[in-house]
Amino acid sequence: MTERRRIRAIREHTGDRANAAHHPGEHTTIERNGRSFAVLVPYAWRAERQHREGQEGRGTLVP
């Protein structure tokens, strides 16, 4: 499931969104000025993508 939130709402509820990413595995699209700005994803999801792409040890995930 992907949730869309404005950046102000993320600032106010960072812990809730981080918990939603970790436990149920929700992705959150963060919007600024009505445009997609960033995505909060579960760490396990990110690690799996890095492993599959052979990017172990890199600090960023490039789309």
N, C-alpha and C positions, 0 to 999 in steps of 0.2 A: 504494500500500500504506500502511496506517496501523498504526503500532506503538503499543502502550499501555505506559507506564512509570510507575513511582512516582516522586515528586519526588526522593526520596533517590538513586535510580538515575540520574536526570538530572544531579544535582549531581556524581556520581562519573564520569559519562561524557558531559559536555556536548559536548566536541569530537567524539566519535564520532557523536552524534545530529545535530550541526550539519553534519557532513560527509555524513551520510545524507540530510539534507534538501536539501543543495546538489546533490550529484552524481546519485544515483538518483531524487531527488525525493520521498523518503519524508516522510509526515506523521507526527508523533509526538504522541499525546494524553498529556498529563502528568496524573497522578492524585495527589490528596492525600486521605487518609483514605477511600480507595475510591471517590472521586467525581472525575469529569473536572474539571480545574482550568484547564488552558490547552492550547494546541496550538502545536507548533513546525512551521512550514511553510516550504517553499522561498521565498526572496525573489522569484523570478520568478513564482511562483503568486500571491503577495500583490500584486505590482505589476500583474499582469494583471487581478486582481479590482478593484483601485483604478481602473485605467484604464477598465475596462468600466462601472464605476459612476460615473465622472466625479469621482473623489475624489483626483485628483493633488495631491500636496503635503500631504495630511493625515497626521498621525502615527499614527492608530489605524484599525483595521479593525473595524467594528461588524457583528455577525452579523445 
